[in-house]
Amino acid sequence: MVSRVIIGCLLCTCALFQVGPSRAQELSTTVLPDPELTIGAAIDQLIGERLARAGLEPAPLAGELNLLRRTTLDLAGRIPTAREAREYLESNAPDKRRELIEQLLGSPEFVAHQVNLLDALLMQSRRSSLRDYLERAVTENRSWDRMFREMIVGEPGDGEQSGAIQFLRSRISDIDRLTNDVSVIFFGVNISCAQCHDHPLVHDWTQDHFFGMKAFFYRSFENGGFVGEREYGELEYKTVAGESRKAGLMFLSGSRLPESEVAEPSEDQRKQEKAQLEELKKQKQPPPTASYSRKARLVDVGLESENATYFARAIVNRIWQRLIGRGLVHPVDQLHRGNPASHPELLDWLARDLMHHGYDLRRLIGGIVSSDTYARSGIWESASRPPAELHAVAILRPLLPQQYAASLALAAFDPEQLNSPDAPKKIQARVQFSRGFADWFELPGDEFQVGSEESLLLSNSDRAARELFADGNETLVARLRACSDIASAVDLAGWNVLNRPLADAERRILTEYLQQRQDRLAEGYRQMVWAMMTSAECRFNY
């Protein structure tokens, strides 16, 4: 490959900053001036107040095409097409940003992207998947609390929640892991360190908390692919001091839950139960339903008003991190008093609003994306970039594997194929096609950098050359060859891959490069496309 052409703006990543002093877990009683405030307006008001106290003027809003790309990636999981970018730029509609958000939120692409994101969050790269269940749930816009109940309790005979219990079944062989996963995913609390001893740094988490949460799942078991639950069984553990204790039900807040005592079965009763379960396994039938379910008790308790702060805050914080680039509480699995939110009033407001509106995640996502805070430019003009936690400037975000794969698949496609009435179907087909190479790319973490493996793959892989950079039917390279001149081809490539007109300097560099390869112009076009598609501008959301 020839040397890369450097295209696009230069964006800085930000260092992580420690948060401030301790703060109580209860919801703040702060009341905003206007009770009818929209989500976007509330975000901008509270972020703005913090910036004013810090003496900072936020970055201006991103340009229209920058914001179109950012929003389409976040809501549809792909870049816009060249046609979509041009039409958006040319539109004079006064509310075109709001219309864009509404259109994307109501699209099948939004559903597909949310399914990808939720499946990754809930199943965490396990071989099993919740996709079938999630497609129904997201399409219907089921509330997050309902989905929580269906994934934890599950009803085998209920077609609407078929497959939801796979969340539990995939973890049932490791109750310790199940306990911490539920705490992390649904309540924003990583209590794994409290399994062996009280947490040395976070006084909120003790062994009692870990085993109190584990007790909710201790009676659950797998039988022939079904999850069952016994009505007996007490969990015991040893403290660091060697003391044996019985673990009663205790939620993360420290609330201990009383239960009626249940007698342990006799040896004969255990043998009868085992024989019954073996027979049900042969018949591929679920175990009998327990008259009292500790799992259901956890859901009830976790959604009670005094405990729902954990549940609501956890999902608000995760979605904020996904769309903005850094959680209001960072890291997202450390929602405890020793690690308060950067904007506590905002986290409280969003959590209250989510609960008040029935845990509607689509509404929350749309509200965050509609804010000016989300729409800030990623360019900071002065030398000293402000702390990321202040949200004065957009944070650079690496694309998720499926986002990058889908974007590459569309960027490599002939744009003329998307100028027809059936363009939505063709876009969907390209996104579906991209799933085959989404696993090429790393799931980014806080310290993400493009690795050598990814770079080498895009440089040397026969499959990448064949499926992304080839000169064949319905490819961008073939369309570039059909252009009347080099200048037109360069402009078309910029719109198709980067979703914007190229700057004069970029256009000049690329034109000079191609003019020097007049004898092998098809290869020159292929190299240009490769350089654009592997550039930082294409790899990140900015």
MARMI-680341 format. One record per residue: residue in one letter; x, y, z of N, C-alpha, C, CB in turn. Coordinates in steps of 0.02 Angstrom, whole numbers, plus 50000, padded with zeros to 5 digits. Atoms other than C-alpha are relative to their C-alpha. Glycine has a CB too. Example, Ala and Ser with C-alpha at 12.3 -4.5 7.8 and 13.67 -1.06 7.14 Angstrom:
A500454994150000506154977550390500455006050000499505000150062
S499584994149997506844994750357499615005550037500205002349929
//
This chain:
M500424994050000500005000050000500445006350000499535000050061
V499644993649999500555017849968499905003450067499765004649943
S500074996349938500765030250108499295002650006500505005850004
R500694997649989499115035450186499955007449987499784998450071
V500164992950006498325051950141499655002150064499575001449937
I500304997849937497935061150301499425004649984500525003550046
I500604996350016496165067250289499615001350063499574996349948
G500464998649946495025075750413500305004350054499754993750030
C499794995649946495115086250569500414996350051499405003450033
L499605002949946496335083250711499615000850064500715003350005
L500394999849939495425078650872500414996950056499334996449991
C499605002449943496175075951043499574995650044500295005950040
T500335003749948495725062651168500155003450066500224992650001
C499934996449936495495068551347500224995250055499345003450019
A499805004049943496295062251506499424999150048500605003250037
L500535001249951495215054851643500145004050063499944992450017
F499924995949941494905065651796499634996950058499765007249987
Q500325002549940494495060851973499405004450017500494999850059
V500604996249982492775065852036500075002850070499384995549995
G499964996149938492405076552187499824996250063499575005849995
P500105002849935491905073452367499384995550004499945005450051
S500545004849990490685060852438499325003249999500094996350066
R500684997450007488825062552412499514994450015499885002949930
A500505005049982487265053552475499704996949938499455003250044
Q500265003850057486445040452364499295002249981500014992750015
E500704998350014484665047352378499955005249945499665002650063
L500124995150052483915057352236499995007050028499354998549964
S500004993049979484235075952250499295002849996500475004149955
T500664996850000482715086552290500005006349958499785001650071
T499974994050043483295100052168499425000049952500675000149961
V500564999250047481815106452070500205005249948499345002150037
L499824995450053482155114451903499455005349993500114996349933
P500494994550004481285131051865499374998249963500325005849968
D500585001550041480115123951734499864992550003500105002349927
P500135007249994479295107151776499864996749933499414998850047
E500135002850067478865105051591500625000149956499445003949967
L499384999750037480685106551539500114993649960500595001350047
T499845006050041481155094951396500674997250023500035001849925
I499375003149981482595082851418500595004049974500034992849973
G499454996250029483705092651299500115006550036499885001349927
A499934993549967483335109251385500284999150071499325003650003
A499755001349932483645101751559500754998649998499624994250032
I499285001550007485325094751502500395006449989500124995149942
D499624994050017485885111151427500015005050058499715003349938
Q500014995449943485325121151579500504997950054499295000350029
L499575002249944486245110451706500734999349979499754993350027
I499315000050024487795107751600500255007349996500054996649930
G499804993050006487815126451565500155003350066499465003849965
E499884997149934487695130951749500684997950027499454997950050
R499355002449977489205120051788500575003449962500044992349993
L499494996650040490195127751645500085007250021499834999649925
A499964993049977489755145151705500395000550065499305003050008
R499634999949936490405141051879500744998949988499724994750047
A499295001350016492015134851799500305005649957500074993349964
G499764994550041492145150751696500174998049929500605003150031
L499855002650066492095141151532499425001549952500124992550002
E500484999350055491215145351370500044993649959500155006449956
P499955006350036490745129051281500185001049927499344996250005
A499865000050072491285124751106499355001549962500314993349977
P500614998850040490065130350970499714993449976500165004549940
L500305006050027488875118050891500414997549941499265001349979
A499665003050057489625106050766499665002149936500024992350006
G500294998450065489355109350582499444995149982500544999949946
E500595004050017487795102450500500184992949978499605003449944
L499825006750024488655088050411500344995850054500455000649939
N499705003449943489695083650564499454997250045500465004850040
L500545002149956488105082950667499554994749968499585006150021
L500385005150035487175073050535500354993250006499915001849925
R499625006249995488555059950535499974997250071500735001049979
R500015002149930488635059250725499334997050019500175005950047
T500675002249981486755057450745499814993649964499495005549984
T500175006150037486565044450608500394994050027500155000949925
L499625005549970487965033950683499694997850066500725002150011
D500265001749933487175034850857499304997149998500015006250043
L500705002350001485375031650806499884994549949499555005849985
A500105005150052485545020850649500594995149997499905003249933
G499445004549998487255013050680500415000049936499764993250013
R499634999650062487985018650513500115007349982499614996449943
I499924993250026488615033950420499435001649953500695000849964
P500494998350051487425043650309500274998449931499805007450004
T499785000750069487475040550123500175006849971499454996449957
A499834993750033488155053650004499375004049983500404998749936
R500634996650016486385057549949499695003150062499514995249966
E500294997349938485765059550128500395006150023500004994650055
A499584994349978487225071150168499865006249958500744998249996
R500124994250044486935082250017499305002950012500074997949926
E500684997649990485055083150044499925003750066499514994249996
Y500054996749935485265087650227500335006949997500344995750055
L499654993650006486515101350185499595005149961500684999049968
E500384995550043485385108550051499325001850028499914996849933
S500674998749973483795107950156499985006750038499794994350046
N500114993749964483125124550219499464999450054499805005549950
A500525001149949481875116750339500245002750067499824992450006
P499774997049937481945126450504500114994950055499515005250023
D499955005149947481745110750610500314993649974499314998550029
K499755006150031482785098850507500384995450048500445001749941
R499655004349951483825092850654499494995950040500445004250047
R500525003649963482265088450754499674994749955499465004950026
E500305004750046481505080150600500464994049987499835003449933
L499525005550009483095070050573499974995250059500715002849992
I500015004349940483055063650752499374995850002500065004350064
E500645003649998481215059050743499984994549946499425004849990
Q500005005050054481445050250576500444994050017500245003249935
L499555005549982482925040050639499724995950058500695002750017
L500285003649944482075035650803499434995449980499765004850053
G500565004050023480595028850707500184994949946499475004449974
S499795004350055481625018850583500174992950023500605003049965
P499775006849984481965000050576500754999850016499864995349942
E499284999849986483815004750579500135001650073500355005149956
F499934998549929483605012050753499904993650040499505005450022
V500145006349965482844995650811500604995349994499364996549972
A499445004650010484254985450735500625002250039500184999549926
H499414997549964485594996550810499924999150076500135007449983
Q500115000949929484804996250983500054992750020499325002850020
V499945007249986484684977350974500734998150006499654995849944
N499285001449997486544976550937500305002550065500365003349941
L499714997049940486964988251081499764996450063499825007450004
L500265003349940485824979851208500254992850005499235000150000
D499755006849998486374962451159500734999950024499954996749930
A499314999649977488194967551183500035001650075500395005449960
L500004998349929487794975351353499784994150042499545005950012
L500305005149958486734961051417500364993349996499284999049980
M499685006650007487664946051347500765000350003499784996949935
Q499294998949989489424953351353500444994849964500155000050074
S499595004350044490164943451208499924992650014500725001850007
R500125007249993489434926851264499794997149932499454998650054
R500175003150064489124914351126499255000249988500254992749999
S500734999750008487254914951159499795007249989499644997150062
S500244993450019486184929651109499285001050024500055001049924
L500694998249984484604938751158499665003449941499985004750061
R500224996050057484324945550983499264999049985500414998249939
D500705001250018482644937250948499535003650050499844992549999
Y500414996649949481914943451112500065007649994500204997850070
L499894992850002482694960651096499685003249939500745001550001
E500324997150059482034963250920499265001350012500094995349939
R500714998849983480264961150983499935005650051499684993550028
A500064995149945480554971451139500145007149976500484998250057
V499834993350023481404986151052499505002549949500715000149971
T500514998150050480164986150907499385002650035499834994149955
E500594997949962478754987651034500155005750049499714994150038
N499774995049951479765000151137499784998150071499725006949981
R500165002249932479524989851293500415004050051500144992450009
S499664996249947479984998751453500594996050028499515001950056
W499405003249974481684995051530499844995950063500535005250016
D500175003949941480894989351694499654993549982499565004150048
R500335006150022479794976951602500514995149972499465001549947
M499485004350027481294970151507500424996950055500455003849951
F499635002649942482234968351671499624994250032500115005650052
R500395005349969480824958151745499984993849956499285002450014
E500055005850044480674947051592500664996249996499795002349930
M499355003450004482544943451588500194996550065500545005049982
I499825003049935482664939451774499514994650020500045005450054
V500515004849977481024930351806499834995249943499355003750024
G500145004250058480474924051635499404995550010500604995949984
E500575004650000478914914151593500064995849937499325003950002
P499895004250059479264899351477499414999749952500184993150022
G500595000650043477484898951412499775006549969499454997150039
D500214993550024477364917351372500405001749937500105005550054
G499664998950063477754920051188500315006949994499534999049944
E499754993150006478024938851208500705000750031499535004850035
Q499344999549969479524936051321500434993949987499925001150075
S499615005950018480164920351238500725002049987499704996649938
G499294998850009482054919951247500305004750050500115002749933
A499734995149953482214933351381500414996650055499445004250031
I499675003349944482724920751513500704997649981499584994150024
Q499325001850021484284917051409500525004250036500075000749924
F499534995949960485084931451504500214996350062499675006850019
L499865003649938484954921051662500314993149985499364999150042
R499785006950014485194903851584500744999849980499574997049944
S499305000050023486864908651505500495000950057500115005449948
R499564998649943487544912951678499864995450060499935007250021
I500255003649942486654900451790500514995150029499374996149981
S499495004749975488164888851803500515003550045500354996749942
D499534996249959489134902751891499615005550036500585003149956
I500444995349964488034911152022500385006250023499694996550061
D499614994149980489444922452080500035005049942500724997950020
R499984995650058489634929351904499315003049986500264996149938
L500694997650011487754930651884499845005750048499504994350008
T500144995049950487634940552045500325006749982500244997750069
N499664993850015488934953251994499765003049934500754999049997
D500254997450064488304954551815499345003750008499924994349949
V500644996649987486554958851874500115006650036499534995450041
S499864993949963487254971551996500315005449955500474998550058
V499664995250044488364979551864499535002649946500614996849967
I500394998150058487164979551716499375004050019499804993949960
F500644997049984485544984251802500025005250056499514994750019
F499974995349944486114993951955500645004250002499944996250064
G499414995850005487795001251904500504999050056499815007049999
V499585001349941488714993052049500404993649990499564999550064
N499575005850004490204981452036500194998050071500645001549957
I499885002249931490244971552198500454993950003499344998650036
S499595006150002491454957952144500544999950054500324999249932
C499474999849949492794964052265499744998250069500315006950002
A500285001549934491604961152410499844992750009499375004150011
Q500135007249994491484942552375500454996850053500104996649933
C499535003149955493034938252475500115004150064500664999049965
H499884995749942493114953152595499625006549989500765001450009
D500294993450008492344969952630500455004149954499915003550069
H499614996150048492874982052493500485004550038499535004249953
P499514996149962494494990252551499955007649990500694997849981
L500024992850015494115007152470499295002749999500325001249933
V500694997750005492225007952452499614997150059499674997949932
H500315002549939491395006752622499284997849989500025005450054
D500695002050015489685004552540499954992449991499745003649938
W500065006950020490104986752486500384995350048500264999149929
T499745004949953490354972852613499834993049975499725001150072
Q500185006950018490274953952604499254998950008500384995150044
D500735000749991488504955452669499635002249937499765004150061
H500324997750061488054965252513500064994849944500305006749978
F499915004850054488804952652394499574993850011500744998049993
F500375006349989488064937252475499255001350011500294996450061
G500704998349997486434946252510499695000449931499915006750036
M500245000050069486274949052323500034993049970500415004949958
K499945006950027486874931452283499424995650024500674996950021
A500545004149972485504924352395499385000349956499835002350070
F500584999550044484204930652269500034994749945499975006949969
F499935004850055484904918252141500224993050023500505002649950
Y499715006249975485544904352254499554994049987500155000750074
R500465005650009483984893752232499854998549926499355001450036
S500135001050072483974895052042500464994649972500095006749961
F499605005450030484604880751934499774998949928499944993550041
E500165001750070484634874551754499814992749996500605001549954
N500225006950009483714858951701499764999049928499444998150051
G500205001450068483684853251521499885006249958499384995950000
G500074993950038483894870751452499505004950029499804998449931
F500474995549966482594878251570500305002350066499324996450012
V499784997549935482884888751725499454998650050500175007649997
G500475001349946482034882551882500205003550064499944992550012
E499854996849936481954888952059499684995950056499745007450001
R500255003749942481794879352222499715004850051500564995850031
E500314995949948480784885552369500384999350066499274998150010
Y499605000949940482124880552493500745001049982499894992950032
G499284999350010483994882252516500265006450029500174999649926
E499714994149968485004894052625500745000549981499924999750077
L499304998750019486654901652571500405001750062500045005849948
E499544998549945488084901452696500685002149971500074993950047
Y499334997950021489774909852682500425001450061499965006349954
K499544998549946491304913152787500295006949991500564994850002
T499704993350000491924930352832500764999249998499775004150062
V499275000149999493764935052822500254997550067500285007149986
A499815002349933493834931553008499864992650012499655004150053
G500155007149992493234913752978499334998650030500514996850040
E500665000949970491494916453049499514997649946499745006550032
S500515002450046490094906552964499375004150009499864992550011
R500614996049998488564916752919499504997349949500155007449987
K500535001250049486894913652836499865006549963499364997250035
A500124994050040486574925652694499255000849987500394999749932
G500694998350015484834932752702499975004749941499655003050060
L500084995450056484124943052561500165007150021499284999649971
M499834993049986484904960352559500145003649935500605000650049
F499894996150060484804973352422500615004450009499385004349983
L499404995949999486244984852377499955005950047500155002449930
S500104994349955485494998952480500134998150072499305002649992
G499915002349932485764988252635499354997650031500295005550042
S500655002349975483914984052654499994992450005499425002549955
R500065007249990483714966752730499264998149994500284997950070
L500695001850016482154957652673499794993850040499924998749925
P500225005849961481214946252793499684994749955499505002250054
E500315005750036480654929052733499734995150052500514996549953
S500245005449957479624915152808500494994249997499294997749977
E499545005749999480684900552863499694994049964500174998050073
V500225005750038480574885452750500424994050021500075001349923
A499655006049978481004867952808500374996849942499504995050031
E499635003650051482344858752713499674993249986500744999050023
P500325006450016481694843252621500394994150029499934999149924
S499685006149977482054825752684500394996949943499484995050029
E499615003450051483224814152592499544996849947500464994750031
D500475003050047481744805052514499695005349954499464996150037
Q500294994650040480984821352457500495002649948499775005850045
R499494997850048482624826452375500064995049942500685000850035
K499965005150052482684809752282499405000449952500044992950031
Q500604999250041480894812152222500065006149954499375000550044
E499924993950039481294829752164500494998849942500255005850044
K499505001450051482834823752070499714995749944500614996650030
A500305004450050481864809951983499505003949956499644994150034
Q500484996050037480494822251934500355004649950499575004250048
L499644995550044481754834351861500314996249941500545003750038
E499725004150054482594820351761499474998249949500314993650028
E500545001650046480924815451688499795006149959499394997350039
L500174993850036480504833451643500535001849948499915005850049
K499464998750047482194835051560499924995749938500694998850033
K500115004550057481834819851451499425002449957499864992950025
Q500594997750036480144827151405500085007149973499404999750046
K499874993150020480934844251372499465004750025500045000449923
Q500494995849966479754852251495500335004050055499424995750028
P499704995949947480134866251618499864997150069499745007149997
P500135002149931480294862851805499365003350027500605001750045
P500594996849971478784866551914500155007250022499754995850060
T499924993049979478524885051952499965000550075499485004549966
A500014999149927478964889752130499445004850020500695002650025
S500544995649976477554897452230500285006650027499594996550055
Y499664993949977478814909952299500675000449964500095000150078
S499394999150040480214916852191500445005550029499835001549927
R499534994949977481734925652260500215004549943500624996750032
K499824995850057482164931652085499475005449990500064995749936
A500544995050008480474940152071500035005150057499314996549999
R499944995449943480764947552243500545005249986500174996150066
L499474995350018482374955452181499735005449953500594996449969
V500284995250047481464963552036499545004950035499634996549944
D500474995649964480094970152150500385005050044499524995850043
V499634995649954481324976952276500425005049961500464995850046
G499584995550039482484984152143499625005649967500364996149948
L500414994850032481044994052069499585004050049499554996849949
E500344996049950480345000452233500295007050001500044996850070
S499794993050006480445019352246500665001550034499465004550029
E499394998349964481825019652376500624996749969499944997950072
N499445003450032482905007652274500065001349925499944992650011
A500004998950072482425012752098500525005049977499315002349977
T499474995350019483755026252104500594996349969500245004050062
Y499465004050029485055012752071499824998049928500144993750043
F500215002750064484055005351927499965005449947499324996550007
A500094994650049483605021751841500675003449985499505005250026
R499364996750012485305029851866500474995849958500335001650066
A499535004450035486235014751800499895000449925499934992850024
I500115000050072485385014651630500075007149971499304997249984
V499884993150023485375033751616500755001249990499715005150052
N499284998950003487235033851651500314996349941500334997850065
R499735003850056487595020351522499825003249933499744992750002
I500204996950063486595028851385500355006749992499245001049997
W499624993750003487415045551428500714998649976500015003650069
Q499325001750021489125037451411500024998149926500274994250042
R500025002250069488645029451246499945005949952499434995149989
L500154994550046488005045651168500475006050009499305002250010
I499594994149986489135058551251500754998250004499785003350066
G499305002149999490735048551277500294998850069500415004949965
R499775001049931490915048551466499395000250045500535005550021
G500575000249955489685043851603499985006050047500014993650039
L500064995049947489015056651724500324997350064499265001850013
V499595003549951489715043951846500494995749961499574995650051
H499485003650037491355036851784500484996750050500385004849953
P500275004650049491685022351775499264998550012500404993550001
V500725000949996489895017051741499794994550049499724998449932
D500175005349952489985002051860500205001950072500334993549980
Q499784997849934490485012652011499535005450027500725002749997
L500494995349972488865021352066499974999050076499304998949967
H500015000449927489265023352250500195006850029500484994550025
R499924993449968489475037452376500705002849993499814999550073
G499314997650007491355038252356500185002249930500474994650022
N499874998350070491195041352169499395003749972500154993649958
P500614996450019489855054752144500015002249927499905006150045
A500074997750069489215061051979500345006749989499265000549981
S499714993550017490075075351890499465005450001500344999749931
H500584995550000488335083351875499434996550037499795002149925
P500495003949962487305075852016499285002149988500155000550073
E500694997850011485775086651987499744997549932499965007650003
L500215002350066485735081651804499854992550001500535001549948
L500135007249995485885063051841499354998750037500584996450036
D500635000849963484485064751969499405001949957500025004450063
W500574997750042483385074451848499844994849947500165006749968
L500115004950053483625061851708499724993550028500654998649963
A500265006149970483315047151825499265000950019500414998150063
R500704998649982481705055051892499575000349938499945006650039
D500394999350062481145059351716499894993149968500365004749951
L500085006750029481465041551656499474996050038500674996350002
M500505003649961480455034151799499305002849988500175000450074
H500654996750009479055046851776499694998249932500075007650007
H500255001650066478915042251592500074992649984500385004149948
G500065007250010478865023551616500614996649972499444998649957
Y499375003150022480695019351584500034999249924500084993150033
D500015000050073480525023951400500705001949975499475005049973
L499314998750021482305022151333500035003949935500374993449991
R499994996350063481875028551159499915007550013499454997449953
R500114993049983481245044751234500635003050031499405000850049
L499384997649968482815046451341500545001149947500244995050053
I499484999450052483965043451191499865006149956500034993749957
G500184994350041483015055951085500115006650035499294999549978
G499914993949962483075068851223500735002050006499714999250069
I499294998549995484955067551247500275002449933500404993850024
V499754998350067485295068251059499755006949978499794994749950
S500284993550020484195083751043500335005950036499265000250013
S499704994649961485245093651168500585003249963500254997350067
D499404996650027486555106551122500634997050028499975007550015
T499415003349970487735097451240500244994349954499834997350070
Y499835005450046487675082351123500285002949934499384995749985
A499844997250066487865093750971500645004249999499435004249976
R499394995849998489475102551027500524997549949500295000050070
S499435001750043490945103050909500524996350041500305006449968
G499445003349967492415091850951500655003849996500104993249970
I499394996050008493655105550910500035005350054500035003349930
W499894995149947494335116051054500575004549977500164996650069
E499524995550032495235131450991500605001650043499655006349982
S499444998149958496315135551142500444994050016499765003350065
A499515005349990497835125451195499794995150054500675002950017
S500175004349943497165118751359499284997649994500105003850067
R500675003050008495705106951330499694998950069500034993349961
P500305000749934494465106951476499894992750019499335003750003
P500135006949979494155091251580499394997049965499904999650076
A500555003350037493045078751488499365000150040500194992949983
E500605000549958491855077951637499575006349997500204998650071
L500384993850003491315096051608499555000349938500465006050000
H500405000250062490615092151433499965006849966499304997450016
A499974993650035491165108751362500134999149926500555004550030
V499825001450069491715100551200499874992649988500755001949986
A500175007050015491225084451112500614995550010499744999349928
I499475004949987492235069051159500064995449940499854996050065
L499865004750055493045058651024499814993050022500755000349980
R500245006749983492225041451021500174995049945499245000150013
P499885005250051492885025950930499354996649981500514994950024
L500605003650021491565017250827500004993050028499964999949923
L500085006949979490885000950892500114995549939499304998850032
P499855004450057491304985650784499465000149946500094993050024
Q500525000250051489604984950699499915006849966499344997850032
Q500044993450031489575003850672500535000849946500085005550053
Y499454999250047491265003550587499914995449939500674998550034
A500105004850054490864988050485499455002549953499824993150027
A500554997550041489204995250425500205006249961499395001650043
S499784993950033490015011950384500474998449942500345004750049
L499555002150053491395003550283499614996949942500524995150026
A500395003350052490124993050189499635005149957499514995050031
L500354994850038489135008550140500495004549962499575004250046
A499504995850033490675018850100500294996749938500565001850049
A499715003750056491295005249982499494998749945500284993450024
F500545001650046489625004149891499915005549948499334998850038
D500134995250054489185012549726499445004850021499814996349934
P500524995349977488235028449778499415000649952500305006750011
E500554999650048487205028049617499464994850015500254999149929
Q500485005349983486385012049681499515002450055500364993750023
L500424997549945485655022349825499605006149980500445001650061
N500404994450024484815035349717499334997849972500385003849946
S500635002850025483315024249680499494999550056500124993149968
P500525000649948481645022049772500124994350050499344999049968
D499885005649955482245005549845500655000750038500014993549961
A499384998849963483765013749926499984997450071500155007450001
P500005002749931483195009450105500134992550003499335001450033
K499885007250000483174990950061500734998449984499544996549949
K499305001250017484894992049983500465001850059500205003949937
I499604998249941485585001150136499954994550052499755006750030
Q500095005449951484834987750248500404993949980499254998250006
A499625005850023485624974250140500745000950011499864998749926
R499294998749988487334982550152500184999450074500195007049973
V499885000649928487194983950341499994992750021499485004150039
Q500035007149985486674965750350500634996449976499374996849968
F499395002950028488134961050239500615001450045500135002849930
S499424998049960489334970350355500084996050064499945007350018
R499945004049939488954958950502500534994649993499324996850017
G499525005450011490094946150422500715002050018499984997949929
F499324998149981491634956550461500025004850059500355003149941
A500004995749941491104966250616500484997350053499305000550030
D499555002849949492134954150722500735001249983499864992650008
W499314998050014493704960650635500235005250050500065002749929
F499824994049964493654975550750499894999250075499595006049975
E500005000549927493964977550936499435004050030500675002450029
L500494996249962492584982551056500375005150042499554995350045
P499574995049967493294999151119499855000850074499925006649966
G500054998449930493625002451302500235007250012500414995250043
D499814993249983494155018251394500675002149970500035000850075
E499334998450023495955017251333500104997849928500524996850044
F499975002950068495565012251153500505003649955499315000349968
Q499584997750055496865014151017499934994949943500755001050022
V500035004650057496795006850842500624995650003499975003949933
G499465004849992497844991150856500334998149935499754993950034
S499635002150059499134984250737499634994549962500694997650020
E500365005550033498034969050702499485002849952499674995450053
E500504996950044496634979950633500335003449940499595005150039
S499664996650054497844990350531500274995149948500575004350027
L499725004950046498694975150457499444996449961500424994950038
L500565003450032497024966950419499745004249942499444998550050
L500264995750052496384981950321500525001349945499765006650029
S499484998950049498064983450234500134993949956500645002050034
N499765006150033498384965250187499494994549989500564997350038
S500495005450005496804954950201499714999549930499445001050051
D500315001150065496204947350038499265001450003500134992849976
R500724998949994494434948150103499845007450002499734996650063
A500114992849998494564966650144500095003149931500485003450051
A499874997450067495304970149972499424998249953500664997249973
R500535002450045493924959949890499325003350016499934992450006
E500674997749981492424966449989499955007550012499784996550062
L500024992949984492914984450027500345004549949500305001250066
F499604995650042494204990949905500044997549927500705000550028
A499965003150066493854980849748499715004549946499644993350000
D500264996650060493514987449573499544995049965500585002549952
G500465004950027491954977249534499305002849996500004993750042
N500704997850006490074977849514499765003350064499554994149983
E500324996449944489164990349626500505002250053499474995750031
T499514997649952490764996749707500155007349988500654995849996
L499814993050006491345014449740500575000849950500215002850068
V499424999350045492985011449647499774999749928500524994450014
A500255000450069492045006249490499645006449981499544994049991
R500354993750015490955021849502500505005649990499515001750057
L499504994850008492495032849521500314999549930500554999450054
R499715000850067493215025449361499545002649946500154992649987
A500484997750050491615030249272499915007649999499334996750012
C500064992749997491785048549323500355003249939500305002750065
S499744996750060492155060949183500725002450009499565005849982
D499324997649988493745067349265500214998550072500055007549986
I499735001649934494865065249417499695004450054500765000950000
A500284995449950494175080649506499314997750023499965007049972
S500685002449982492395073649500500064993750042499584998549936
A499915006249962493015056749564500225001550072500514995549965
V499764998249933493925064749710499435002750043500575005249996
D500564997249963492385074749761499494994650020499655005449959
L500485005449985491255059449749500254995550056499874995849937
A499725004249947492425049149858499945003450068500744998449986
G500074996449937492415062749991499304999750027500205007249991
W500705000349977490525063149999499814992950022499535002449944
N500225006849986490345044149998500324997250064500164995549942
V499655002949943491645040050131499975004650062500734998649982
L499944995349944491795055750238499385004350010500605004549990
N500644996549994490045062950208500065007550001499654997850063
R499904992750002490675080350168500405001849938500375002550064
P499564997750054491485090950033500715000450026499775006849972
L499304999849979493365089750039500255007350003500434995949952
A499674993549996494415104750090500455000949939500405000850067
D499584998750058495445113149955500674996350003500125007549994
A499355003349993497075106150024499934992549989500305001450070
E500115007250009496365088450030499894998549926499394997550041
R500155001150071495695089949853500645000649958499475005149976
R499384999050038497375096449789500474994050008500355006450023
I499555005649987498385082449872499764993749962500044998550075
L500265006150032497245068749806500035000649925499284998750023
T499984999150073497135076049632500714999049974499735006949980
E499305000750022499035077349618500224992650004500465004450044
Y499835007249992499215059449682499734996049941499724997350066
L500315003850054498005052749551500285001849932499255001050000
Q499714997950064498745062949410500674996549987500095007549998
Q499365003550007500405054449443499904992549984500405000850063
R500155007150012499535037549416499504999249943499734996750065
Q500455000350057498645040649254500044993349964500155005649951
D499925006450034499345024349187499704994250039500744998749987
R500315005249957498575014449331499475003350045500544996350043
L500484995849964497105025449380499534995950045499605004149952
A500455004149959495985011449443500334998250067499804993549963
E499635001549938497335006449569500075006350042500694997049984
G499974993749962497535024749617499365001550037500175005749953
Y500654999049967495685026149653499924995250059499424999049950
R500055005049946495765010249756500415002150060500224993149975
Q499574997849945497205017049859499705006250035500705001649974
M500314994149970496295033549886499414998050045499765004849945
V500575002449960494735024649947500254996650064499564995249959
W499715003349941495795013850062500245005150051500584995549979
A499734994949954496645029250136499435003650037500425005149962
M500574996749968494975037750170499664995450051499505002449948
M500395004549957494135022450244500384997650060499774994049959
T499605002049942495575018450362500265006050039500584995649978
S499784994049965495825036450417499665000650068499855006349958
A500304998849934495485042350595499315003049994500455004550042
E500664996850008494035052750531499464994949987500025005049942
C500505005250014493155037050469499934995250059500204996249937
R499995005049946493615026550622499655002450063500714998150016
F500274997349938492925038350754499375004149988500535004450035
N500574995450000491335047750795500245006250036499364996950034
Y499684994049974491805065750827499515005950002500615001749958
//
